[in-house]
Amino acid sequence: MSEHDFRGSPPGWYPDPWFTGQRRYFTGEAWTSDVFADGAAGNAGAAPVSPRGNHGPPPATPASPAPPAPQWGIDQPASAVSVAPMPPPEVRASAAAARGGAMPRVIAASIAVVVLALAALWLTHRDGTTSSATASDAPSAAASPAPSGSPSAPADSSSASLENLVVRPQDVTDAYAVAPIPGGTEVEGEVTLDLCDSFYPSEALRVERLQVVAVDSAGDTQLSTEAVRYESDAATAQAFDEIRASAKDCPSAPVPDPTTGGTVSTTLTSDVDSSWASTPGVDRLAYLVTRTDDTGNETSTLVVYLRRGPLFIGVYFPKSSGEQMSVEGATTIADIVTIFEKRLVSPPTDAPWTPGLESGGSGGGGGGGGSGGIPA
């Protein structure tokens, strides 16, 4: 249909030559894109719009009554849509709050952030996929059965995540909080070996380190563990040789104590693990460290060093005897040490704990505070 066939008709609303059930505005020269349904504007009972079979000319006179002319070039605002407010998110109490708020503020805040971080990580990576609001709603195909045959060989434990070698939150009860000490995730500027305040050249052979503490509700350290990855098997062997040499020549005379400004003397007992079970493939050194300051105050701690391949674990007990905090149900020093020995042989296969926070705890210090790795 040619528009020049209808020129001369006055401007107005005419039955749409293309669709039935609606009217289209004619300027007197050309058809516009402005349309409205037959009947009064906004009439819910207007006839449905459908394509017209044969195009016909507009009537000789405009529609009566004529609707208002279109608003040329002006976008009409959309009607406001009322949206109900979203309900507030559910607030869950942190582990510290659930224990009556006895946890120190720093530890409580650290645990709360760790819980939120792990929750976000789980939501993002659950089932090995990424959660997305635009993900397809189509059901996934059924998983194929695992092929039969011999199981694959376990991964080399030397590549184990350090987070699964130290004490973890899931290893202890809710009465304790676990977090890295300040500097516990760093190697540069931090110390692993300081037994007898000796110099350890093997410290330069470390490539990765994680030291954490488990503290009780009073903020006192009950256990400290340190996992270190060295450059090679030979590097951990060198570290053990240096420990033995330092223990043999540990000075008994008082030496300056930088933490107090006074002096301290150290006595080592090296046969404390003679009755403990051993784990094949794991080397162990254990020492009872007794320190006496210039006022006669005496403290005893137990330090245990483990190595297998390039991996090293230090297990530091502030309480050198008696019942300990429960670690995977074990409450004796020997049984707790066995847990960490077995981790060097067969690390846990569950998802590694993701630390990333630092907590002071009870005197949480750097690599060891002069007590073989126990925070002073």
Secondary structure, DSSP 8 states (H G I E B T S, - for coil): --GGGGTTS-SEEEE-SSEETEEEEE-SS-EEEEEEESSSTT-TT----EE-SS-----SS--SS------TT---------------------HHHHTTT-S-HHHHHHHHHHHHHHHHHHHHHGGGS---TT---S----------SS------GGG--GGGTS--GGGS-TT-EEEE-TTTT--TT--S--GGG---GGGGGEEEEEEEEEE-TTS-EEEEEEEEEESSHHHHHHHHHHHHHHHHT---S-EE-TTTSSEEEEEEE--TTTTS---TT-EEEEEEEEEEETT--EEEEEEEEEEETTEEEEEEESS-SS----BTTB-SHHHHHHHHHHHHHS---S----------TTT--SS-TTSTT---
